[in-house]
């Protein structure tokens, strides 16, 4: 019996670089970023460093837009032609219409071996799930086992982050303007989490040092499952994430927050992503 190859698809909210996409043999669909009236395909037409440089030097707020169903359909048709099995790991449906585009595309292709997982997370949360899936594929698990495992695991993926401001999240409609008001005062650092797919403001602190401590406390209260990767996150500038890492007694992987998510959180953000114990 011929072995069926299981492949993975991620969108640009996963923050994988193009080199990583190639090395890990992933399918990739970019979101679009609108910068000063011009559209860029994230990770294709613009890299993360260039994006943040433009953000730091612009007075405008940038926007993102979801991929079209056609962009997914093109890949799904290729998967069908190759008779592969595909698991698509989508940015949270509560943050973007990317998942809906993937589902619409699946309805348009006559092929059963495509599975779409609404990760209910973003950034390193998607990366974490993808890395786990890669390991499970290497263990020759069935696609049904992998998908059900991801559906269970995604409920335990947590992201806590400290931001310079909530202004970017409010402008993008990801939180209310009322919630954003706490982050406009000088030196006040809002703390957010991604909870069941949505961005929630969970606290505010004065200064970066206190903010890193609060992020650590939130992490400890959830009890980290060290069987899975732990990531520290940063957007633009390493100083804040280095302060955070100095307070963590864990082996961590550092992951940069790419353009798709960076649009909504701005520079100088830092955080952690991990799986909590059952």
Secondary structure, DSSP 8 states (H G I E B T S, - for coil): -----EEEEEEGGG---HHHHHHTT-EEE--EEEETTEEEEBTTTB-HHHHHHHHHT-SS--EEE---HHHHHHHHHHHHHHT-EEEEEE--TTT-SHHHHHHHHHHHS--S-EEEEE-S--THHHHHHHHHHHHHHHTT--HHHHHHHHHHHGGGEEEEEE-S-SHHHHHTTSS-HHHHGGG-STTEEEEEEEETTEEEEEEEEESHHHHHHHHHHHHHHH-B-TTS--EEEESS-SHHHHHHHTT--S--EEEE--HHHHHHH-TT-EEEEEEB--
